[in-house]
């Protein structure tokens, strides 16, 4: 074990929690802060997916037409508010550039360096007593178009083979599909099961990691905001005023708030971390599906989670990253009801919205700052914060200890993730 260091972690979302836990179990003294409470932001309201074969960069060629539809319609999974367009210029330009096929291939290969270690990192948490409960195994991917689903399955099968995972099952059609999963709407024509992919209740995960941090003696300061940082101390603001906190190393995992006015984070601001807002809600159907249901055509997910069904979807860009829109969640509900039977007339509860930190490349930032090399920025996981949380934390621990990052037995190239 490396010599114990005093490590300050800003942000108690998924990346901050996993980083604090991995540091503490490696023997480091950890202080973690959050401007709200542990597990706020997108940590609890997501789909709970742990899905290596579906962790790919968001910038893809087909997204170009989706951007146009997102600007011109509020009845689409992607929503772009006109007032937000000017602030998205730098992000959008980089995003469009990264939809070029050559860039997609390069970014996917770079991201796969982390993806290869995702399951093993979660398994190590489970071995420590973190239950990974509330969900199950297997994603049933569906589509109303057989041809479109066949193309999607071919991509998933190639990724599974590359990652050494079990190949997704064959496509089931019409009656065979509905015998396999009776809750699917009759208009859903095709589906296939990806058996190795996992899903958990992220709120349970947050609570269990939080409990482990307490057991390990991590100091946790809620309602404490990071307002400035240098190479050896952080400036914090609470209801009682400002204070400073020294450290040997620091990790800034403030997610969607990485680009806010935090003194000393100019490098991170230039990375164009931008927030895309997602939605979820719960419903209690008469019958839960046997697996996570993903409608590829409707960009909507139904997750049997801790005895209820969580519906997750949408991606909105606006000037107010946490503003709840009834119109948008109504649209999400209509999309879910179009492929899952028996939920349209059920009351919704635990309606939620939260920001997801996005980057133009679709790659997370995991990087020391050039101006403050003792400060490591870990953010921008592009909807993959849960899947990549524990493996990102392993890499950050290596950086804190001055060692090369190793994932799945191989040293990884950190340059693609650098500021």
C-alpha positions as CSV (number, residue, x, y, z in Angstrom):
1,X,0.0,0.0,0.0
2,X,1.2,3.5,-0.8
3,X,1.8,6.0,1.9
4,X,-1.5,7.4,3.2
5,X,-2.4,10.8,1.9
6,X,-5.0,13.4,2.9
7,X,-7.4,13.5,-0.1
8,X,-10.1,16.0,-0.5
9,X,-13.1,15.0,-2.8
10,X,-15.5,17.6,-4.0
11,X,-18.8,16.2,-5.1
12,X,-20.9,13.3,-3.6
13,X,-22.5,12.1,-6.8
14,X,-21.7,8.7,-8.3
15,X,-18.1,9.6,-9.3
16,X,-17.3,11.3,-6.1
17,X,-18.8,8.6,-3.9
18,X,-17.0,5.8,-5.8
19,X,-13.7,7.8,-5.7
20,X,-14.0,8.5,-2.0
21,X,-14.7,4.8,-1.3
22,X,-11.9,3.4,-3.4
23,X,-9.5,5.9,-1.8
24,X,-10.6,5.1,1.7
25,X,-10.4,1.4,1.3
26,X,-6.8,1.9,-0.2
27,X,-5.9,3.5,3.2
28,X,-6.1,7.2,2.4
29,X,-7.7,9.8,4.7
30,X,-10.6,11.2,2.9
31,X,-12.8,14.3,3.3
32,X,-15.8,14.5,0.9
33,X,-18.1,17.6,0.4
34,X,-21.2,18.2,-1.5
35,X,-23.1,21.5,-2.1
36,X,-26.4,19.6,-1.4
37,X,-26.6,16.1,0.1
38,X,-24.9,12.8,-0.6
39,X,-26.4,11.3,-3.8
40,X,-28.0,14.4,-5.2
41,X,-27.9,15.3,-8.9
42,X,-28.2,12.3,-11.2
43,X,-26.9,9.8,-8.7
44,X,-30.3,8.4,-7.7
45,X,-32.7,9.0,-10.5
46,X,-30.9,7.2,-13.3
47,X,-31.8,3.8,-14.9
48,X,-29.4,1.8,-12.8
49,X,-27.6,0.3,-15.8
50,X,-24.3,-1.4,-15.6
51,X,-23.8,-2.1,-19.3
52,X,-20.4,-2.3,-20.9
53,X,-21.6,-3.2,-24.3
54,X,-23.8,-0.1,-24.4
55,X,-21.2,2.3,-23.0
56,X,-20.2,4.2,-26.2
57,X,-19.7,7.9,-26.9
58,X,-22.9,9.8,-27.4
59,X,-21.6,11.7,-30.6
60,X,-22.7,9.4,-33.4
61,X,-23.5,10.2,-37.1
62,X,-27.2,9.5,-36.6
63,X,-27.3,12.2,-33.9
64,X,-27.1,15.0,-36.4
65,X,-30.7,14.6,-37.5
66,X,-31.8,14.2,-33.9
67,X,-30.2,17.6,-33.1
68,X,-32.4,19.3,-35.7
69,X,-35.5,17.6,-34.4
70,X,-34.6,18.5,-30.9
71,X,-34.5,22.2,-31.8
72,X,-37.8,22.2,-33.8
73,X,-40.0,19.9,-31.6
74,X,-40.8,19.4,-28.0
75,X,-42.2,16.0,-28.8
76,X,-38.9,14.3,-29.2
77,X,-36.5,12.6,-26.8
78,X,-33.9,15.3,-27.4
79,X,-35.0,18.8,-26.4
80,X,-32.9,22.0,-27.0
81,X,-34.4,25.2,-25.7
82,X,-33.8,28.2,-28.1
83,X,-32.4,30.3,-25.3
84,X,-29.8,27.7,-24.6
85,X,-28.5,27.5,-28.2
86,X,-25.9,30.3,-27.8
87,X,-24.3,28.7,-24.7
88,X,-24.1,25.4,-26.5
89,X,-22.1,26.8,-29.5
90,X,-18.7,25.5,-28.4
91,X,-20.1,22.2,-27.1
92,X,-22.2,21.7,-30.2
93,X,-19.4,22.4,-32.6
94,X,-17.2,19.9,-30.8
95,X,-20.0,17.4,-30.7
96,X,-20.7,17.6,-34.4
97,X,-17.0,17.2,-35.2
98,X,-16.9,14.1,-33.1
99,X,-19.8,12.5,-35.1
100,X,-17.4,11.9,-38.0
101,X,-17.0,8.1,-38.3
102,X,-13.2,8.2,-37.8
103,X,-13.6,10.2,-34.6
104,X,-16.4,7.9,-33.4
105,X,-14.1,4.9,-33.9
106,X,-11.2,6.6,-32.0
107,X,-13.4,7.8,-29.2
108,X,-15.0,4.4,-28.8
109,X,-11.6,2.7,-28.6
110,X,-10.4,5.1,-26.0
111,X,-13.5,4.7,-23.9
112,X,-13.2,0.9,-24.1
113,X,-10.1,1.2,-22.0
114,X,-12.4,1.9,-19.1
115,X,-15.3,-0.2,-20.2
116,X,-13.2,-3.4,-20.0
117,X,-12.9,-3.1,-16.3
118,X,-16.5,-2.0,-15.5
119,X,-17.8,-5.4,-14.3
120,X,-14.7,-6.3,-12.4
121,X,-14.7,-3.0,-10.5
122,X,-18.4,-3.6,-9.5
123,X,-17.6,-7.2,-8.5
124,X,-14.9,-5.8,-6.1
125,X,-17.4,-3.6,-4.5
126,X,-19.8,-6.5,-4.1
127,X,-17.0,-8.5,-2.5
128,X,-16.7,-5.7,0.0
129,X,-20.3,-6.2,1.0
130,X,-22.1,-3.7,-1.2
131,X,-25.2,-5.6,-2.4
132,X,-25.8,-4.3,-5.9
133,X,-29.4,-5.1,-5.2
134,X,-32.8,-3.9,-6.4
135,X,-32.4,-5.0,-10.0
136,X,-31.3,-8.0,-12.0
137,X,-29.6,-9.3,-15.1
138,X,-30.6,-9.0,-18.8
139,X,-31.6,-6.1,-21.1
140,X,-34.5,-6.9,-23.5
141,X,-33.8,-4.5,-26.4
142,X,-36.9,-3.9,-28.5
143,X,-37.9,-2.1,-31.7
144,X,-41.0,-1.8,-33.9
145,X,-38.7,-2.3,-37.0
146,X,-37.1,-5.7,-37.4
147,X,-34.4,-4.4,-39.7
148,X,-33.4,-1.5,-37.4
149,X,-33.2,-3.9,-34.4
150,X,-31.1,-6.4,-36.5
151,X,-28.5,-3.6,-37.2
152,X,-28.5,-2.6,-33.5
153,X,-28.0,-6.3,-32.4
154,X,-25.1,-6.7,-34.9
155,X,-23.3,-3.8,-33.2
156,X,-24.0,-5.2,-29.7
157,X,-22.8,-8.6,-30.7
158,X,-19.5,-7.2,-32.1
159,X,-19.0,-5.3,-28.9
160,X,-19.8,-8.3,-26.7
161,X,-17.2,-10.4,-28.6
162,X,-14.6,-7.6,-28.4
163,X,-15.2,-7.4,-24.6
164,X,-15.2,-11.1,-24.1
165,X,-18.8,-11.3,-23.0
166,X,-21.6,-13.6,-23.9
167,X,-23.2,-12.8,-27.3
168,X,-26.7,-11.3,-27.1
169,X,-29.5,-13.7,-27.9
170,X,-31.2,-14.1,-31.3
171,X,-34.0,-11.7,-32.3
172,X,-37.4,-12.9,-31.3
173,X,-40.4,-11.8,-33.4
174,X,-44.1,-11.1,-32.7
175,X,-45.6,-14.1,-30.9
176,X,-42.4,-15.5,-29.7
177,X,-41.4,-12.1,-28.3
178,X,-44.7,-11.6,-26.6
179,X,-44.7,-15.1,-25.1
180,X,-41.2,-14.2,-23.7
181,X,-42.3,-10.8,-22.3
182,X,-46.1,-10.4,-22.1
183,X,-46.0,-6.8,-20.9
184,X,-44.7,-5.5,-24.2
185,X,-47.3,-3.7,-26.4
186,X,-48.5,-5.6,-29.4
187,X,-47.0,-3.0,-31.8
188,X,-43.5,-4.0,-30.6
189,X,-42.4,-6.5,-33.3
190,X,-38.9,-7.5,-32.4
191,X,-36.6,-7.9,-29.4
192,X,-33.4,-9.6,-28.2
193,X,-32.0,-10.3,-24.8
194,X,-28.5,-9.2,-23.8
195,X,-28.1,-11.5,-20.8
196,X,-24.9,-10.3,-19.2
197,X,-25.9,-6.7,-18.7
198,X,-26.9,-5.7,-15.2
199,X,-29.2,-3.2,-13.5
200,X,-29.4,-2.1,-9.9
201,X,-31.3,0.3,-7.7
202,X,-28.9,3.3,-7.8
203,X,-30.5,4.8,-4.6
204,X,-29.7,1.6,-2.7
205,X,-26.1,1.7,-4.1
206,X,-25.7,5.3,-3.0
207,X,-26.9,4.5,0.5
208,X,-24.7,1.5,0.8
209,X,-21.6,3.2,-0.4
210,X,-22.4,6.1,2.0
211,X,-22.6,3.7,4.9
212,X,-19.3,2.1,3.9
213,X,-17.7,5.6,3.9
214,X,-19.0,6.2,7.4
215,X,-17.6,2.8,8.5
216,X,-14.2,3.7,7.1
217,X,-14.1,7.1,8.9
218,X,-14.5,9.4,5.9
219,X,-15.4,12.9,6.9
220,X,-18.5,13.9,4.9
221,X,-19.6,17.5,4.8
222,X,-23.0,18.2,3.2
223,X,-24.3,21.6,2.2
224,X,-20.7,22.7,1.7
225,X,-19.9,24.3,-1.7
226,X,-16.5,24.4,-3.4
227,X,-15.9,28.0,-4.5
228,X,-12.2,27.9,-5.2
229,X,-9.2,25.5,-5.3
230,X,-5.4,25.8,-5.6
231,X,-2.7,23.2,-5.5
232,X,-2.9,22.7,-1.8
233,X,-6.1,24.1,-0.4
234,X,-9.8,24.4,-1.2
235,X,-12.1,27.4,-0.4
236,X,-15.5,26.3,0.9
237,X,-18.7,28.1,1.5
238,X,-21.4,27.0,4.1
239,X,-24.3,28.8,5.8
240,X,-21.7,29.9,8.4
241,X,-19.5,31.6,5.8
242,X,-16.2,30.7,4.0
243,X,-13.5,28.5,5.2
244,X,-10.4,26.7,3.8
245,X,-9.3,23.1,3.8
246,X,-5.8,21.9,3.1
247,X,-5.0,18.6,1.3
248,X,-2.2,16.5,-0.2
249,X,-4.4,15.7,-3.3
250,X,-7.8,16.8,-4.3
251,X,-10.4,15.3,-6.7
252,X,-13.0,17.6,-8.3
253,X,-16.0,15.4,-9.1
254,X,-18.6,18.1,-9.2
255,X,-20.3,16.7,-12.3
256,X,-22.8,19.1,-14.0
257,X,-21.4,22.0,-11.9
258,X,-17.8,21.6,-13.0
259,X,-18.1,24.6,-15.3
260,X,-19.6,26.9,-12.7
261,X,-17.7,29.8,-11.2
262,X,-15.2,27.9,-9.1
263,X,-12.0,29.9,-8.8
264,X,-9.0,28.0,-10.1
265,X,-10.9,25.7,-12.5
266,X,-10.3,27.6,-15.7
267,X,-8.8,24.5,-17.4
268,X,-12.0,22.5,-16.7
269,X,-14.2,25.3,-18.0
270,X,-12.4,25.1,-21.4
271,X,-13.4,21.4,-21.6
272,X,-17.0,22.5,-22.3
273,X,-18.7,20.2,-19.8
274,X,-22.4,20.8,-20.5
275,X,-25.4,19.5,-18.7
276,X,-28.1,17.5,-20.4
277,X,-31.2,17.0,-18.2
278,X,-32.8,13.6,-17.9
279,X,-36.2,12.5,-16.4
280,X,-37.5,9.5,-14.6
281,X,-40.6,8.4,-12.7
282,X,-42.0,5.3,-11.0
283,X,-45.3,3.4,-11.7
284,X,-46.7,0.3,-10.1
285,X,-48.0,-2.0,-12.9
286,X,-50.1,-5.1,-12.3
287,X,-47.2,-7.1,-13.7
288,X,-43.5,-6.2,-13.7
289,X,-41.3,-7.2,-16.7
290,X,-38.8,-9.9,-16.2
291,X,-35.9,-7.8,-17.5
292,X,-34.9,-4.2,-18.1
293,X,-36.9,-3.1,-21.2
294,X,-35.2,-0.8,-23.7
295,X,-37.2,0.7,-26.6
296,X,-34.5,1.5,-29.1
297,X,-36.8,3.5,-31.3
298,X,-38.4,5.5,-28.5
299,X,-35.2,6.1,-26.6
300,X,-37.0,5.0,-23.4
301,X,-36.2,2.5,-20.7
302,X,-38.4,0.6,-18.2
303,X,-36.6,-0.9,-15.3
304,X,-38.1,-3.3,-12.7
305,X,-36.5,-1.8,-9.6
306,X,-37.1,-2.7,-6.0
307,X,-40.6,-3.8,-6.7
308,X,-41.7,-1.0,-8.9
309,X,-41.1,0.1,-12.5
310,X,-38.8,3.1,-13.1
311,X,-39.2,4.8,-16.5
312,X,-36.2,6.7,-17.7
313,X,-35.5,8.9,-20.7
314,X,-35.2,12.2,-22.5
315,X,-32.2,14.6,-22.9
316,X,-32.9,18.3,-22.6
317,X,-30.5,21.2,-22.9
318,X,-31.7,24.4,-21.4
319,X,-30.5,27.4,-19.3
320,X,-32.0,25.8,-16.1
321,X,-30.5,22.4,-15.7
322,X,-32.7,21.2,-12.8
323,X,-36.0,22.8,-13.9
324,X,-38.8,20.2,-13.9
325,X,-41.1,20.2,-16.9
326,X,-44.5,18.5,-16.6
327,X,-44.9,18.7,-20.4
328,X,-41.7,16.7,-20.9
329,X,-42.4,14.1,-18.3
330,X,-45.9,13.7,-19.8
331,X,-44.1,13.0,-23.1
332,X,-41.8,10.5,-21.5
333,X,-44.9,8.7,-20.0
334,X,-46.6,8.6,-23.5
335,X,-43.4,7.0,-24.9
336,X,-43.3,4.4,-22.2
337,X,-47.0,3.6,-22.5
338,X,-46.5,3.0,-26.3
339,X,-44.3,0.0,-25.7
340,X,-45.2,-1.2,-22.2
341,X,-48.8,-2.4,-21.5
342,X,-50.7,-1.7,-18.3
343,X,-49.0,1.5,-17.2
344,X,-50.8,4.3,-19.0
345,X,-53.7,4.4,-16.4
346,X,-51.4,4.0,-13.4
347,X,-50.5,7.0,-11.2
348,X,-46.9,8.2,-11.5
349,X,-44.8,8.8,-8.4
350,X,-41.2,9.8,-7.5
351,X,-41.1,12.0,-10.6
352,X,-37.5,13.3,-11.0
353,X,-35.3,15.4,-13.1
354,X,-31.5,15.8,-12.9
355,X,-28.5,16.9,-14.9
356,X,-26.0,14.6,-16.7
357,X,-22.5,16.1,-17.4
358,X,-21.8,15.8,-21.1
359,X,-18.6,16.4,-23.1
360,X,-18.2,17.0,-26.9
361,X,-16.1,13.8,-27.3
362,X,-18.4,11.6,-25.3
363,X,-15.3,10.8,-23.1
364,X,-15.1,11.6,-19.4
365,X,-12.4,13.9,-18.1
366,X,-10.0,12.1,-15.7
367,X,-7.0,14.4,-15.5
368,X,-4.7,16.4,-13.2
369,X,-4.7,20.1,-13.8
370,X,-1.6,21.6,-15.4
371,X,-1.7,24.7,-13.2
372,X,-2.5,22.7,-10.0
373,X,-1.2,19.1,-10.5
374,X,-2.3,18.0,-7.1
375,X,-5.9,18.6,-8.2
376,X,-7.5,15.8,-10.3
377,X,-10.7,16.5,-12.3
378,X,-13.1,13.6,-12.7
379,X,-16.3,14.5,-14.5
380,X,-18.2,14.4,-17.8
381,X,-19.3,10.7,-17.9
382,X,-22.1,11.3,-20.4
383,X,-24.9,9.2,-18.9
384,X,-22.4,6.4,-18.0
385,X,-21.6,7.6,-14.5
386,X,-22.9,4.4,-12.8
387,X,-21.4,2.0,-15.3
388,X,-18.0,3.7,-15.1
389,X,-18.1,5.0,-11.5
390,X,-16.0,2.2,-9.8
391,X,-13.5,1.8,-12.6
392,X,-13.0,5.5,-12.8
393,X,-12.3,5.5,-9.1
394,X,-9.6,2.8,-9.5
395,X,-7.9,5.1,-12.1
396,X,-8.1,8.1,-9.8
397,X,-6.6,6.2,-6.9
398,X,-3.6,5.3,-9.2
399,X,-3.2,9.0,-10.1
400,X,-3.3,10.0,-6.4
401,X,-0.6,7.5,-5.7
402,X,1.5,8.5,-8.7
403,X,1.1,5.1,-10.4
404,X,0.1,4.3,-14.0
405,X,-3.6,3.6,-14.4
406,X,-4.3,-0.1,-14.9
407,X,-7.6,-1.5,-16.0
408,X,-8.3,-5.2,-16.7
409,X,-4.6,-5.9,-16.4
410,X,-3.5,-3.4,-18.9
411,X,-2.0,0.1,-18.5
412,X,-4.3,2.6,-20.1
413,X,-3.5,5.7,-22.1
414,X,-4.8,8.6,-20.1
415,X,-4.2,11.2,-22.8
416,X,-7.7,10.9,-24.3
417,X,-9.2,11.8,-20.9
418,X,-6.9,14.8,-20.2
419,X,-7.9,18.4,-19.9
